[in-house]
Amino acid sequence: MGKEKTHINIVVIGHVDSGKSTTTGHLIYKCGGIDKRTIEKFEKEAAEVRRSLVTLLILYML
């Protein structure tokens, strides 16, 4: 018998800002669903967005 991947559906329910996305993201990462390179790419993109927002805020305050 060949190695088969099992797919599961998970529902995460919780209040606003209770960490649903963070918990789910960590679970997927720890289970090997996202590789380290992809995480690094997301972190780089997030840093670029933060820099852009800070620049816009500074320009708005001038």
TORLUMZA-900890 format. One line per field, with one value per residue (C-alpha): residue number from 1; residue in three letters; x, y, z. Coordinates in steps of 0.05 Angstrom, whole numbers, plus 5000, padded with zeros to 4 digits. Each point is the difference from the previous one (the first is absolute). Layout:
N
nr: NUM:... $
rest: ala:... $
X: X:... $
Y: Y:... $
Z: Z:... $
END
This chain:
62
nr: 1:2:3:4:5:6:7:8:9:10:11:12:13:14:15:16:17:18:19:20:21:22:23:24:25:26:27:28:29:30:31:32:33:34:35:36:37:38:39:40:41:42:43:44:45:46:47:48:49:50:51:52:53:54:55:56:57:58:59:60:61:62 $
rest: met:gly:lys:glu:lys:thr:his:ile:asn:ile:val:val:ile:gly:his:val:asp:ser:gly:lys:ser:thr:thr:thr:gly:his:leu:ile:tyr:lys:cys:gly:gly:ile:asp:lys:arg:thr:ile:glu:lys:phe:glu:lys:glu:ala:ala:glu:val:arg:arg:ser:leu:val:thr:leu:leu:ile:leu:tyr:met:leu $
X: 5000:5026:5006:4936:4990:4941:4962:4961:4954:5008:4954:5027:4950:5016:4990:5031:5075:5002:5057:4963:5043:5064:4985:4978:5062:5046:4964:5008:5073:5016:4966:5044:4946:5042:5075:5049:5014:4926:4997:5062:4967:4937:5041:5038:4935:4970:5061:4994:4927:5017:5053:4950:4948:5050:5020:4928:4987:5060:4978:4929:5026:5041 $
Y: 5000:5069:5058:5040:5070:5008:5065:5026:5060:5041:5055:5051:5041:5056:5072:5057:5006:4934:4973:4955:5017:4999:4932:4971:5027:4970:4933:4998:5020:4949:4945:5017:5034:5063:4999:5048:5038:5017:5026:5043:5028:5018:5033:5042:5022:5019:5042:5037:5014:5027:5046:5026:5013:5038:5042:5017:5017:5047:5034:5008:5032:5051 $
Z: 5000:4982:5048:4998:5027:5046:4994:5059:5008:5063:5025:5049:5038:5049:5019:4962:5013:5038:4957:4951:4939:5040:5030:4934:4965:5052:4995:4925:5005:5054:4959:4940:4958:4991:4991:5033:4935:4992:5072:4988:4937:5039:5055:4948:4967:5068:5017:4934:5013:5070:4971:4948:5054:5043:4940:4985:5073:5002:4935:5027:5064:4962 $
END
